[in-house]
Amino acid sequence: MDNNFLETHLAAVASAIADRTRARMLCALMDGRAWTATELSVLAEVAPSTASSHLAKLMDQALIDCVQQGRHRYYRLQSSQIAGALEGLMGLLNVDRATLRSRTPDNLRYARTCYDHMAGEVAVELHDRLFTLGWLEGKDYALTAEGRAQCQRLGINAEAGSSRRSLACGCLDWSERREHLGGVLGKALLHTCELQRWVTRDLVSRELHFTGLGKRKLNAIFGIVVQ
């Protein structure tokens, strides 16, 4: 591929992300759900017509998709790869950890979604525990026989769903500056936690809430004490 094309396209994508309003929209879409233009305009504090213009620019760079549902149009991130890139950019912010902690709301820093998997303090601890317990091993995040057996026992679908996405991988957590679990396994783990009523999502943010049952299960299975 021609280098000039790559450089031009990279600059265009960076320009699309650099705008404050579009950045706020992208951060909202990091919860993995689809939002209407009206909802995104309210969140970004701009007029609906202005929001539509910003959304068009994000679509031009293939950062988001538009899904038609009846009379409504919903916008969502184009792929998990886009979400991973955005989370990575957040992690590269030139902010020291102390400043970051003081400005990041405690509830989001503690537990939130990163597109379709868990992020925050609990997710980072869970990532580490999966290695300590022998579910995962190596730099390539290989699922062990023990890990496969435990996933099957808990009803976690640990089968790779796409050749374009890793079964398991580390995703840099922007508030903790360490990895949480991404990939197919990260998505499946969050799905199972929701299905078993261990965790619920906040309706208007990326925050995750652990139920009493979820707190007991995470402690019994992974040795994690959840607040």
Salt bridges, closest charged atoms under 4 A:
ASP19 OD2 - HIS54 ND1 3.73
ASP31 OD2 - ARG33 NE 2.83
GLU45 OE1 - ARG24 NH1 3.61
GLU87 OE2 - ARG112 NH2 3.51
GLU87 OE1 - ARG206 NH2 3.79
ASP106 OD1 - ARG109 NH2 2.90
ASP116 OD1 - HIS117 ND1 3.12
ASP116 OD2 - ARG165 NH1 2.83
GLU121 OE2 - ARG101 NH1 3.54
GLU121 OE2 - ARG109 NH1 2.36
ASP128 OD1 - HIS127 ND1 2.87
ASP128 OD2 - ARG178 NH2 2.22
GLU159 OE2 - ARG148 NH1 3.69
ASP173 OD1 - ARG112 NH2 3.01
ASP173 OD2 - HIS180 ND1 2.79
GLU176 OE1 - ARG97 NH2 3.17
GLU176 OE1 - ARG101 NH2 3.17
GLU194 OE2 - ARG201 NE 2.80
ASP202 OD2 - HIS209 NE2 3.45
GLU207 OE2 - HIS209 ND1 3.67
